[in-house]
Amino acid sequence: MATTERKVDGSDRTRSARLVSVLTLAGRSMRREAEALWHEWSALLRGNTAASELPGALQLALDDAAVAERERRREAETGFLARSPWISRITYRLACRSLDAWFGGRPVARFWLLETVARMPYFSYLTVLHLYETLNWLHVAELRRLHFAQEWNELHHLLIMSALGGDARWVDRFLAYHLSLVYYWMLVVVYMVSPATSYNFSELLEKHAHDTYAEFVEQNAARLRMLPAPEVAVQYYREGELYAFAPIAQGQTAPARRPPVESLYDVFVNVRDDEAEHIKTMEACQRDDFVTSHTEMPTTYVPRRETSSDSPTTPQGDVVHLTDAPYRIRVEEDRQRWKHWIDETGRYASARIDEGQQRHEHHHGASHGEHPDKQRTAANLPDYEDGLGL
């Protein structure tokens, strides 16, 4: 089964709706992009201008100098850039200047590339965290859930920018895809070496995105209110699983907010506000207390001993914090049941070894059939499920 999508450049870009081999996927992508590139060249030779098609037809603008001024004001108020590691500052400044140079006068294409790249940190984090869980180094189910929720939000930002024609140019797609690939592997390495540095750089990019969208909304407010919201944005903000840091960090499934989405102005306001939630998340992930609260290592848990008489205790008298009590007490009970079953089974095995020689001699040369002693002894074997309390 396949779906065909009519792109703004006029080409039909068919995308497979089922998993196939990597060679098939790569071949289809190369053929699709080659056809799109030929389409662009043909349109250029015919004299077609980008202003007559999306996203140019939207007639939207972005003042890069005004964005830079917003960032200077943020830095003066918070000092966020001065507190960042030098490697993050240098990379951040280089990235911002490159975006200004490449996407001057093309804000929607700029947003599309930003949202494509914005998903990479969460892909990288999830890759590394899955590795840690596989090796039983760290159990981070809640942290993985948090980052997946962020990626899901960024995905819908990307779909919105695609609907507005942000990926119309072949060269922009080529740049975004290959830049994302390099960025992904770079973040995998950085996250393994220094998670805080990786989170800090993502924080810088999220702040840049927030300031960019804020300036864009303010500069184009009248025009945006005249334009309809893309269908993908309407469906997402009215029915989808939105992202808000506080509720998801506290274990809730989704935020309760349902912002308006009547025009393209509402869409970009919502995207801007989403970026503010990502900033909160990246700032929190740099704090040890927040990360620790979203991790768990039950197989190597060492109880903390305290003197408070109000705190719950394990069967051994180890005090457990109230926030951790239900899960950790259950883990300790399971261990004790498991140990009891093993001990009982071991005693049964020892008894069987002692009796083995006697039974062998007793049954030597006799007819087949189970000896009554065997039935009696087997009945004493502890039941596995009973031992675990299941």
C-alpha positions in Angstrom: 0.0 0.0 0.0 1.3 3.5 -0.8 0.2 7.1 -0.5 0.8 9.7 -3.1 1.4 13.3 -1.9 1.2 16.3 -4.3 4.1 18.5 -3.4 4.2 22.3 -4.0 6.9 21.8 -6.7 4.3 19.8 -8.8 5.9 16.4 -8.5 4.2 13.3 -7.1 6.3 12.0 -4.2 5.1 8.5 -3.4 5.9 7.2 0.1 5.6 3.6 1.0 3.2 2.8 3.8 4.8 -0.5 4.8 8.3 -1.5 5.8 10.6 -2.9 3.1 14.3 -3.4 2.8 16.7 -0.5 3.3 17.9 -0.9 -0.4 14.3 -0.5 -1.6 13.7 2.6 0.6 17.0 4.2 -0.5 16.3 3.5 -4.1 12.8 5.0 -3.9 14.1 8.1 -2.1 16.9 8.7 -4.7 14.5 8.3 -7.6 11.9 10.6 -5.9 14.5 13.3 -5.2 16.0 13.1 -8.7 12.6 13.6 -10.2 12.0 16.6 -7.9 15.3 18.1 -8.8 14.5 17.8 -12.5 11.2 19.4 -11.8 12.9 22.4 -10.2 15.3 22.9 -13.0 12.5 22.7 -15.6 10.5 25.2 -13.7 13.5 27.5 -13.5 14.1 27.2 -17.3 10.4 28.1 -18.0 10.8 31.2 -15.9 8.5 30.1 -13.0 9.2 32.1 -9.8 9.1 30.8 -6.3 6.9 33.8 -5.4 3.9 32.2 -7.2 4.1 28.9 -5.2 4.3 27.9 -1.5 5.9 29.0 0.7 6.7 32.3 -1.2 3.1 32.9 -2.0 2.3 33.3 1.7 4.3 36.6 1.6 5.8 36.2 5.1 9.0 37.8 6.3 11.5 37.5 9.2 13.9 40.2 10.3 17.1 38.4 11.4 18.4 41.5 13.1 15.3 41.7 15.3 15.7 38.0 16.3 19.3 38.7 17.2 18.1 41.6 19.3 15.7 39.4 21.2 18.4 37.0 22.0 20.7 39.8 23.2 17.9 40.9 25.6 17.4 37.4 26.8 21.1 37.1 27.5 21.2 40.4 29.3 18.3 39.3 31.5 19.3 35.7 32.2 23.0 35.2 31.2 22.0 31.8 29.6 24.7 31.9 27.0 27.5 33.0 29.3 26.8 30.0 31.6 27.0 27.5 28.8 30.2 25.5 28.0 32.4 27.2 25.5 31.9 24.5 22.9 28.1 25.0 23.1 28.5 28.8 22.7 30.7 28.5 19.6 28.6 25.9 17.9 25.4 27.9 18.7 26.7 31.2 17.3 28.0 29.4 14.1 24.6 27.7 13.6 22.6 31.0 14.0 24.8 32.8 11.5 24.6 30.0 9.0 20.8 30.0 9.2 20.7 33.8 8.7 23.0 33.5 5.6 21.2 30.5 4.0 17.6 31.3 4.7 17.5 35.1 4.4 14.0 36.1 3.3 12.7 32.5 3.5 11.3 32.0 7.0 9.1 29.0 6.3 12.0 27.0 4.8 14.1 28.0 7.7 11.4 26.8 10.1 11.2 23.5 8.2 14.9 22.9 8.5 14.9 23.9 12.2 12.1 21.4 12.9 13.8 18.6 11.0 17.0 19.1 13.0 15.0 19.7 16.2 14.0 16.0 16.3 17.6 14.7 16.3 18.4 15.3 20.0 15.4 13.2 21.1 16.4 10.4 18.7 19.9 10.5 20.1 18.8 10.6 23.7 16.5 7.6 23.2 19.2 5.6 21.4 21.6 6.0 24.3 19.0 5.4 27.0 17.9 2.3 25.2 21.5 1.1 25.2 21.9 1.8 28.9 18.7 -0.2 29.7 19.9 -3.1 27.4 23.1 -3.3 29.4 21.2 -2.9 32.7 23.3 0.2 33.5 20.3 2.5 34.0 16.6 2.2 33.9 15.0 5.4 32.6 11.5 4.6 31.4 10.1 7.9 32.6 12.9 9.9 31.0 12.5 8.0 27.7 8.8 8.7 27.9 9.5 12.4 28.4 11.8 12.6 25.4 9.5 10.7 23.2 6.7 13.1 24.0 9.0 16.0 23.0 9.9 14.3 19.7 6.2 13.7 19.0 5.6 17.4 19.4 8.5 18.3 17.1 7.2 15.9 14.5 4.0 17.8 14.2 5.8 21.1 14.0 7.7 19.5 11.0 4.4 18.4 9.4 3.0 21.9 9.7 6.0 23.4 8.0 5.9 20.8 5.3 2.2 21.6 4.7 3.3 25.3 4.2 5.8 24.2 1.6 8.9 24.6 3.7 10.6 21.6 2.0 9.8 22.8 -1.5 13.5 23.2 -2.6 15.6 20.2 -3.3 18.7 21.8 -1.9 17.0 22.6 1.4 16.0 19.0 1.8 19.5 17.8 0.9 21.0 20.1 3.5 18.5 19.2 6.2 18.7 15.5 5.8 22.5 15.3 5.8 22.9 17.9 8.5 20.5 15.9 10.7 22.4 12.7 10.1 25.7 14.3 11.3 23.9 16.1 14.2 22.3 12.8 15.3 25.6 10.9 15.6 27.4 13.9 17.2 24.8 14.1 19.9 24.9 10.4 20.5 28.6 10.8 21.4 28.2 14.0 23.4 25.3 12.5 25.3 27.3 9.5 26.3 30.2 11.6 27.4 28.4 14.5 29.0 24.6 14.5 29.1 24.5 17.9 30.7 26.4 19.5 27.8 24.1 17.8 25.3 21.0 19.1 27.1 22.6 22.6 27.3 23.1 22.8 23.6 19.5 21.7 23.0 18.4 24.4 25.4 20.3 27.0 23.4 18.6 25.9 20.1 15.2 25.8 21.7 15.6 29.4 23.0 16.7 30.4 19.5 13.6 28.8 18.1 11.4 30.5 20.6 12.8 33.9 19.9 12.6 33.3 16.2 8.9 32.3 16.3 8.1 35.1 18.7 9.6 37.7 16.3 8.0 36.0 13.3 4.5 36.1 14.9 4.9 39.8 16.0 6.2 40.8 12.6 3.5 39.0 10.5 0.5 39.1 12.9 -1.9 40.8 10.5 -1.0 38.6 7.5 -1.1 35.4 9.6 -4.6 36.1 10.9 -5.8 36.2 7.3 -4.4 32.8 6.4 -6.1 29.5 7.3 -4.5 26.9 9.6 -3.2 23.7 7.9 -5.4 20.7 8.5 -2.5 18.8 10.2 -2.3 21.7 12.7 -6.0 21.7 13.4 -6.1 18.0 14.0 -3.0 18.1 16.3 -4.0 21.0 18.5 -7.6 20.0 18.8 -7.3 16.3 19.2 -3.6 15.2 19.4 -1.4 14.5 22.4 0.1 17.9 23.0 3.3 18.6 24.9 3.6 20.5 28.2 6.6 20.0 30.5 4.9 20.0 33.9 2.1 17.5 33.4 4.2 15.0 31.5 7.1 15.3 33.9 4.6 14.5 36.7 3.5 11.3 34.9 0.3 12.5 33.3 -0.5 11.3 29.8 -1.2 14.7 28.2 -1.7 18.3 29.0 -5.2 19.6 29.5 -4.7 22.7 27.4 -6.4 23.0 24.0 -5.2 26.3 22.5 -7.1 28.0 19.7 -6.2 27.0 16.1 -8.5 29.1 13.9 -5.8 30.8 11.7 -2.2 30.5 10.8 -1.5 33.1 13.5 -2.8 30.7 16.2 -0.7 27.9 14.7 2.6 29.9 15.1 1.6 31.1 18.5 1.1 27.5 19.6 4.4 26.4 18.1 6.1 29.3 19.9 4.6 28.3 23.2 5.6 24.6 22.5 9.2 25.8 22.2 8.9 27.4 25.6 7.9 24.0 27.1 10.9 22.4 25.5 13.1 25.1 27.1 11.8 24.2 30.5 12.5 20.5 29.8 16.0 21.0 28.7 16.8 23.2 31.7 15.3 20.6 34.1 17.3 17.8 32.4 20.5 19.5 33.4 19.6 19.2 37.1 20.6 16.0 38.8 17.6 15.9 41.1 15.2 15.9 38.1 17.1 13.2 36.1 17.4 11.1 39.2 13.6 11.3 39.8 13.1 9.9 36.3 15.5 7.0 36.6 15.3 3.6 38.4 17.8 0.8 39.0 15.7 -1.9 40.8 18.3 -4.7 40.4 21.0 -2.8 42.1 18.9 -0.8 44.6 20.6 -0.2 48.0 18.0 1.1 50.5 18.7 4.3 52.2 18.5 4.0 56.0 16.8 6.8 57.9 15.4 7.3 61.4 12.0 8.8 60.5 9.2 6.7 62.1 6.7 8.0 59.6 8.4 6.5 56.6 7.4 3.0 55.3 9.9 0.2 55.6 10.9 -3.0 53.8 10.7 -6.3 55.6 14.3 -5.8 56.6 13.6 -2.5 58.3 15.1 -0.3 55.5 13.3 3.0 55.3 11.9 3.9 51.8 11.0 7.4 50.7 7.3 7.9 50.4 7.6 8.9 46.7 9.4 5.6 46.0 7.6 3.3 48.4 5.0 1.4 46.3 7.5 0.4 43.6 10.5 -0.3 45.8 8.7 -2.2 48.5 7.2 -4.4 45.8 10.6 -5.0 44.4 12.0 -6.1 47.8 9.0 -8.4 48.4 9.5 -10.1 45.1 13.2 -10.6 45.9 12.3 -12.2 49.2 9.7 -14.5 47.6 12.2 -15.5 44.9 14.9 -16.2 47.5 12.4 -18.3 49.6 11.5 -20.4 46.5 15.2 -21.0 45.7 16.0 -22.0 49.2 13.1 -24.5 49.4 14.1 -25.9 46.0 17.7 -26.2 47.1 16.7 -28.2 50.2 14.5 -30.5 48.1 17.5 -31.0 45.7 19.8 -31.9 48.5 17.3 -34.4 49.9 16.9 -36.0 46.5 20.7 -36.4 46.2 20.9 -38.1 49.6 18.1 -40.4 48.7 19.2 -41.0 45.1 21.7 -43.8 45.8 19.2 -45.6 48.1 16.5 -45.5 45.5 18.9 -46.6 42.8 19.9 -49.7 44.7 16.3 -50.4 45.8 15.0 -50.3 42.2 17.9 -52.1 40.6 16.6 -55.0 38.6 12.9 -54.2 39.5 10.1 -53.6 37.1 9.3 -50.1 35.8 6.9 -48.0 37.8 7.2 -45.0 40.1 8.1 -45.8 43.7 5.8 -44.4 46.3 8.8 -42.5 47.9 9.3 -40.6 44.7 5.7 -39.5 44.6 5.9 -38.4 48.3 9.2 -36.5 47.8 8.1 -34.8 44.6 5.0 -33.5 46.4 7.3 -31.6 48.8 8.7 -29.5 46.0 7.6 -25.9 46.5 5.3 -24.5 43.9 7.0 -21.7 41.9 4.0 -19.4 41.8 3.2 -20.0 45.5 6.8 -19.1 46.4 6.6 -15.8 44.5 3.2 -15.0 45.9 1.6 -14.9 42.4 
